[in-house]
Amino acid sequence: MLNIGIVGCGKIAQVRHIPEYMDNKNCKVVGFYDRTFSRAEEMVQKYGGIAYRSYEELLDNKDIDAVSVCVANHLHAEITIAALRSGKHVLCEKPMATTIEDCELMVKVAEETGKKLLIGHNQLLTPAHKKAKELIDNDIIGDILTFKTTFGHSGPETWSINPGANTWFFDKDAAVMGVMGDLGVHKTDLIRFLTGETIVETTARLVTLDKKDPEGRLVGVDDNAFCIYKLGNNIMGTMTASWTYYGPEDNSTILYGTKGIMRIYDDPDYSIKILLHNGEKIYYEIESIQTNVKQSKSGVIDLFIESIMEDKETELSGKNILGSMRAIFASIESSNKGKTVAIKQD
């Protein structure tokens, strides 16, 4: 039985991490920290355990085996590294960190301490994406030539423990990155996962088009991101992330291969649609993807616990996610400099 500590008791912890830990028979949540102490106390009243007044105090508890880091982006690296060095396995929410140097250091410390480091890229675990990967590996659409992948919704205003225009997602100091770090990381990593190729070049534009602070000024982080990615094997395509889709979420990915087209999560009835060059059509009715208003079990917690108990690497390991984070930071550089950026992947 693994003892778990929760660092940050906001929306993501309350909706996903804590309930999924409670649903796993191989672990028990025993400690909570939040900068708003009363929030940690509320979790203790609901689930039991101990409320801590600092994350350092929680990490000092030798009986805690692993922690979920569910705080604002700018604290991910600091707390993750401290947790690893205190002997804890770590599941860190995305984005992994706010600089590539911090991402690399997190992986280095995990290797030095022999502890697991996983990043919460839950989209890699959805049944449809796993099935799509299997079909692609079995050559159903041939060699992938191009792609379009999109993740857009109306914004994080309601996906915060303090909803509205004051959400920390819009605070440049706390979030550092906007929609690119919130949604773009998912689709960047997904396209690597599905194709099996590394992103080697990016041409990107990150902009703020509509999101405003309480004073009516545009927020200091990006609310839209547009990227042209070049992958290994000369695959090219677009990745779009947006907080200004004021209607249904768009979580679609379309892959164009030499034998046909695969459409994922772009039809309300079929999770995967395959349209082959020979006219054959194959539809898979698997499940609907999670949305902000429709939550289902992510599988991330179960994989984290499994990786610790079986001492195995997973697709969510920090080392595997590094390639995607290099593409994220290269895209930010591309947008800032107004030019294409080659991505050094090593």
C-alpha positions in Angstrom: 0.0 0.0 0.0 1.5 3.3 -1.1 0.9 6.4 0.9 0.2 9.5 -1.2 0.6 13.2 -0.5 -1.3 15.9 -2.5 0.6 19.2 -3.1 -2.0 21.7 -4.2 -5.7 21.1 -3.6 -7.2 23.0 -6.4 -9.6 21.9 -9.2 -7.3 19.4 -10.9 -6.6 17.7 -7.6 -10.2 17.7 -6.5 -11.7 16.5 -9.8 -9.1 14.1 -11.0 -6.1 13.2 -8.7 -7.8 12.7 -5.4 -10.9 10.7 -6.6 -8.7 8.5 -8.8 -6.3 7.7 -5.9 -9.3 6.9 -3.8 -10.5 4.5 -6.5 -7.1 2.6 -6.5 -6.9 -0.2 -4.0 -3.1 0.0 -3.9 -2.7 3.4 -2.4 -4.0 5.7 0.3 -4.0 9.5 0.4 -2.6 10.5 3.8 -1.6 14.2 3.4 -2.7 17.4 1.8 -0.9 20.8 1.3 -2.4 23.9 -0.2 -1.2 27.5 0.1 -4.7 28.2 1.3 -4.6 26.1 4.5 -8.3 25.9 4.9 -8.6 24.1 1.5 -6.2 21.4 2.7 -8.3 21.1 5.9 -11.4 20.7 3.7 -9.8 17.7 2.0 -8.9 16.2 5.3 -12.5 16.5 6.5 -13.7 14.8 3.4 -11.0 12.1 3.0 -9.0 11.9 6.2 -5.3 12.3 6.6 -3.2 15.3 7.7 -3.3 19.0 6.5 0.2 20.5 6.2 1.1 24.2 6.4 4.0 23.9 3.9 4.9 21.5 1.2 8.3 21.0 2.9 6.5 19.7 6.0 4.6 17.2 3.9 7.8 16.0 2.2 9.5 15.6 5.5 7.0 12.8 6.3 9.0 9.7 5.6 5.8 7.5 5.5 4.7 9.3 2.3 5.9 7.3 -0.7 4.7 9.5 -3.6 3.1 12.9 -4.3 1.0 14.6 -6.9 2.2 18.1 -7.7 -0.9 20.1 -8.6 0.2 23.7 -8.2 0.6 26.6 -10.6 3.1 26.1 -13.4 6.0 28.2 -12.0 6.3 25.9 -8.9 6.3 22.6 -10.8 10.1 22.2 -11.0 10.9 23.5 -7.5 8.4 21.2 -5.7 9.1 18.2 -8.0 12.8 18.4 -7.5 12.4 18.8 -3.7 10.0 15.8 -3.6 12.3 13.6 -5.6 15.3 14.5 -3.4 13.2 13.7 -0.3 12.7 10.2 -1.6 9.2 10.5 -3.1 8.0 9.4 -6.5 6.3 12.3 -8.3 3.3 12.7 -10.6 3.5 16.3 -11.8 0.7 18.1 -13.7 1.4 19.6 -17.1 3.2 21.6 -18.3 6.2 19.8 -16.9 8.0 23.1 -16.1 8.4 26.6 -17.4 11.9 26.3 -18.9 13.6 23.4 -20.7 16.5 23.6 -18.3 14.1 22.9 -15.4 12.5 20.0 -17.3 15.9 18.5 -17.9 16.9 18.9 -14.3 13.7 17.2 -13.1 14.5 14.2 -15.3 18.2 14.2 -14.1 17.2 14.3 -10.4 14.6 11.5 -11.0 17.4 9.3 -12.5 19.8 10.2 -9.7 17.4 9.4 -7.0 15.9 6.3 -8.7 12.4 7.7 -8.3 9.6 7.7 -10.8 8.6 11.0 -12.4 5.4 11.0 -14.5 3.8 14.0 -16.2 0.0 14.2 -16.4 -0.5 14.0 -20.2 -3.7 12.1 -19.9 -4.6 12.2 -23.6 -2.1 9.5 -24.4 -4.1 7.1 -22.3 -7.6 7.6 -23.9 -9.0 4.4 -25.4 -9.4 6.0 -28.8 -5.9 7.4 -29.0 -4.4 4.0 -27.9 -6.5 2.2 -30.5 -5.4 4.8 -33.1 -1.8 4.1 -32.3 -2.3 0.4 -32.7 -4.0 0.9 -36.1 -1.3 3.2 -37.3 1.4 0.8 -36.2 -0.4 -1.9 -38.2 -0.1 0.3 -41.3 -3.9 0.8 -41.8 -3.4 4.2 -43.4 0.1 3.6 -44.7 2.9 6.1 -44.2 1.7 9.3 -42.5 2.4 12.3 -44.7 0.6 15.2 -43.0 -1.7 15.9 -40.0 -4.0 18.4 -38.3 -4.4 18.3 -34.5 -6.5 20.7 -32.5 -7.4 21.3 -28.9 -9.7 24.2 -28.2 -12.4 25.3 -25.8 -13.7 28.5 -24.3 -11.0 28.9 -21.7 -9.8 28.0 -18.2 -12.1 30.5 -16.4 -14.2 27.8 -14.9 -11.4 25.3 -14.6 -10.0 26.9 -11.5 -10.6 26.8 -7.8 -11.1 30.5 -8.1 -13.1 30.9 -11.3 -13.3 34.0 -13.5 -11.0 36.5 -15.0 -8.7 36.4 -11.9 -7.8 32.7 -12.5 -4.1 32.0 -12.1 -4.0 30.6 -15.7 -4.1 34.3 -16.9 -1.3 35.4 -14.5 2.0 35.6 -16.4 4.0 35.2 -13.1 2.2 32.1 -12.0 1.4 30.4 -15.4 4.3 31.8 -17.5 2.7 30.1 -20.5 -0.9 30.4 -21.7 -2.8 28.0 -23.9 0.4 26.6 -25.3 1.3 25.2 -21.9 -2.3 24.3 -21.0 -3.6 22.6 -24.2 -0.7 22.7 -26.7 1.4 20.3 -24.6 -1.3 17.7 -25.0 -1.5 17.7 -28.8 2.2 18.2 -29.2 2.9 15.1 -27.2 0.0 13.2 -28.9 1.3 13.7 -32.4 4.7 12.4 -31.3 3.0 9.4 -29.7 0.8 8.6 -32.7 3.5 8.9 -35.4 6.4 7.6 -33.4 8.5 10.4 -34.7 10.3 13.3 -33.1 9.5 17.0 -33.8 12.5 18.5 -35.4 11.3 21.9 -36.5 8.6 24.4 -35.7 7.2 27.6 -37.2 4.8 29.1 -34.6 2.7 32.1 -33.7 1.4 32.5 -30.2 -1.1 35.4 -29.7 -3.6 36.9 -27.3 -6.8 37.7 -29.2 -9.6 37.9 -26.7 -9.0 36.9 -23.1 -9.1 39.9 -20.7 -8.3 40.6 -17.1 -10.8 42.2 -14.7 -9.8 45.7 -15.9 -10.6 44.8 -19.5 -7.0 44.5 -20.7 -5.7 41.6 -22.7 -4.1 39.0 -20.4 -0.3 38.6 -20.4 -0.3 35.0 -21.7 -1.3 33.5 -25.1 -4.9 32.5 -25.7 -4.2 31.0 -29.2 -1.3 29.0 -30.6 -0.7 28.0 -34.2 2.2 25.7 -35.0 3.6 24.1 -38.1 5.6 21.1 -37.0 8.1 19.1 -39.1 8.7 15.6 -37.7 11.2 12.9 -38.6 10.5 11.0 -41.8 9.4 14.3 -43.4 6.0 14.3 -41.8 4.5 17.8 -41.6 1.4 19.2 -40.1 -0.3 21.7 -37.9 -1.0 21.9 -34.2 -3.6 24.5 -33.0 -4.5 25.3 -29.4 -7.1 27.8 -28.4 -9.0 29.2 -25.4 -11.4 31.1 -27.7 -13.6 28.4 -29.1 -16.9 29.7 -27.7 -18.9 26.6 -28.5 -18.3 22.8 -28.2 -14.7 21.7 -27.5 -12.6 20.6 -30.5 -10.3 17.8 -29.6 -9.8 16.4 -33.1 -6.8 14.9 -34.8 -6.7 14.0 -38.5 -3.9 12.0 -40.0 -3.4 11.8 -43.8 -1.5 8.7 -45.0 -0.5 7.0 -48.2 -3.4 4.6 -47.9 -6.1 6.8 -46.4 -7.2 9.2 -43.7 -7.8 8.7 -40.0 -10.1 11.1 -38.1 -10.0 10.9 -34.3 -12.6 12.6 -32.0 -14.1 14.8 -34.8 -17.4 12.9 -35.0 -20.0 12.8 -32.2 -20.8 9.2 -32.9 -17.5 7.6 -33.8 -14.2 8.0 -31.9 -12.2 6.9 -35.0 -13.2 7.1 -38.7 -10.9 5.6 -41.3 -11.5 6.5 -44.9 -9.3 4.4 -47.2 -8.1 5.3 -50.7 -9.9 2.2 -52.0 -13.3 3.6 -50.8 -13.5 1.4 -47.7 -14.8 3.1 -44.5 -14.1 1.7 -41.1 -15.8 3.3 -38.0 -14.9 2.7 -34.3 -17.4 3.6 -31.6 -15.1 3.6 -28.6 -15.9 6.5 -26.2 -16.1 10.2 -25.9 -13.0 12.1 -24.8 -13.0 14.0 -21.5 -14.0 17.6 -21.6 -14.0 20.3 -18.9 -17.7 19.7 -18.3 -17.7 15.9 -18.7 -15.1 14.2 -16.6 -14.2 10.5 -16.7 -11.4 8.5 -15.2 -8.1 9.5 -16.9 -6.0 6.4 -16.1 -3.1 8.6 -15.1 -3.2 7.8 -11.4 -3.5 4.0 -12.1 -0.5 4.2 -14.4 1.5 6.1 -11.8 0.8 3.6 -9.1 1.5 0.7 -11.5 4.8 2.2 -12.6 6.0 2.4 -8.9 4.8 -1.0 -7.9 6.2 -2.7 -11.0 9.2 -0.5 -11.4 8.6 0.2 -15.1 8.9 3.1 -17.5 5.8 4.5 -19.1 4.8 6.8 -22.0 4.2 9.5 -19.3 7.7 9.3 -17.8 9.4 12.7 -17.6 12.2 11.4 -19.9 9.7 10.6 -22.6 7.9 14.0 -22.3 11.1 16.0 -22.7 10.9 15.8 -26.5 7.5 17.5 -26.5 8.6 20.2 -24.1 11.6 21.0 -26.4 9.0 21.5 -29.1 6.9 23.7 -26.8 9.8 26.0 -25.9 11.1 26.1 -29.5 7.6 27.2 -30.6 7.6 30.0 -28.1 11.1 31.0 -29.4 9.8 30.8 -33.0 6.9 33.1 -32.2 9.0 35.6 -30.3 11.6 35.8 -33.1 9.3 35.4 -36.1 11.2 32.6 -37.7 11.4 28.8 -38.0 13.3 27.1 -35.2 15.1 23.8 -35.5 14.7 21.6 -32.4 17.7 19.9 -30.9 16.5 16.6 -29.5 19.1 14.8 -27.4 
